[in-house]
Amino acid sequence: MGRLPLRSSILEPRARSDGVEKRLLQAAEAGDARAQCNLGTLYGNALDDNGYTVEGQRPQAIRWLLAAAEQGLPRAQVKLAEIFADAPDTSGSHSAACGWFLLAALGLRGIQRHRARSGYERLAAHLSPKQLARAKRFARDRAPKLPLRTAHPEAVETQ
């Protein structure tokens, strides 16, 4: 039985693009939140779809992650928060990161929720009470509104 050669796309970039970035861009421009998140992550990792390092992709990463995060995709919210958290705290980026971490934690489970909470706690320790209040207000204002429970007709008591 012959051995098949294994090729790692991380170690050996593909010679030709398979068009992943182009397909993601088309879907992202059409409003697909998952494609926006994946495209933002691709740009945030500073790699092109061939695995080569590229510079100056942070604005595009933020653009697409923000679009997906505003559609309520928790994975995009936590990734956006991480990008803001890793940047110098200019014009409230750490406060915004805390807000996105809080919002993401509402929609995540397990290790991903822990990741969002840890990110929040790490940054919150360095923010002022005013900045923390702003982050909490941001998350509260954008949190999905849960519909009021309608009581079962037989459970309603007349007063």
N, C-alpha and C positions, 0 to 999 in steps of 0.2 A: 504494500500500500504506500503510495507516494505521499509526501508531506506537502501541505499547502503553505506557501510563504505567508506569514502574518505581517500585516503592515499597519502601523499605528499612524493615524492621521494627525495625532498631536506631534509626533516626532518627525514625520515626513509629510509636509503639506502636499496636497494634491497638485499635480502639474497644471490642471485646468479646473476652473471653477465649475461646480455643478449647479450654480445658479441659486443657491440657498438664499443668499442675501437679496437677490432680485425678487424671488418669490415671496419672501418675508415682507419686503418693501411694498409690493403690490397688495398683499393682504392687509398690511398695516394701514396703508393709505385708504383702503376700503373700510376701515374702522374695526378690524378684527383685533380685539384686546389681547388675545394670546400671541398673535403675530407681532403686535406692537411691543409686548413684553419681551418676546424672544429677540426682536431686532434691537431693542434697547439694551438687552443683556449682551448681545453680540458686540454692539458699539462700546458698552461699558467695560467689556473685557479687553478692549483695544486690539482685537484681532479681526482680520477680514475673513471671509468664508473659505479662504485657502489656508488659514492658520498663520498668516504673516502679521507681524505687529504693525499697527497703524497709529498715527498720532492725531490728536485733535478731534477725537470722537466723543468726548464728554458731552458737548452740547446736544449732539444727536441722541446719545444715550438718554439724557434727561428728557428730551422732547418726546421720545417714544415711550419711555417708562411712565412719564407723567400722563400721557394720553391713556395708557392702559390702567394706571392707578386711579385716574378719575372715573373710569368705567367700573371701578370696584374690584379689580383683580388683586387679591391680597399678595400674590407672588410679586407683582410689579410694585406694589406699595412698599414691601420690605426691601426690594432691590433699590428702589429710588431713595428710600431712607438711608440705606448703606452708602450710596453715592454722596448724599448730602452730609452724612456723618464723617466720611473720609476727607471731605474738603475743609479748608480753613473756615472758621466760623465768621463768615462775612455776611452781612445783611440778614442775619437770623437763620442761616442754613442749618445750624444745629437744633434750633427750636423747631424748624420745619421737619427735620429728620425725626425728632421725637414725636411730632404729630403723626407722621406717616407710620412710624413704628407702632404707635398706639392703635391706629386705625387698622393696620395689617393684622395685629394680634387678635382682633375681633373675628377675622375670617379664616384664621389659620388654626391648625391642630398640631399636636405632638411637638416634634423637634422644631418645626418651622415656627410655631407659636413661641417656643422657648427662645429661639433665635431673635424674634422680634422684641420680646420682653427684655432679653439681655442687652440688645442694642439700645433700647430705651433707657434702661437703668444705667448703662455705661455713660451715656450722654447727660442724662438728667442730673447726675451727681455734679456736673460742672455748670449747670444753668442757674440763673437767678429765679426766684419765685415768680417774677413777672413773665420770664421766658417760658417757664413750666406751665403757667396758667394759659399762655397763648397756645402752647402745644396741645394742651388738653381741650381747649375750646375748639381748636382746629379739628381734632379727631371727633369730638362730640358733634360738631356741626355737619361733618361729612359721613358720620356713621349711618348705616342703613336703618331706616325707620321700620321697626317691626309693627305689623298690624296689630291692633288691639284684639285680644281674644274675644270672640263672641261666645257668650255663655250659652250652654245648652238650654233650650226653652224651659225644660222642666227644672233647671237649677236656679232660674231667676226667682227671687223672692219679692213679693209685693210688700211695700211698706206703708 
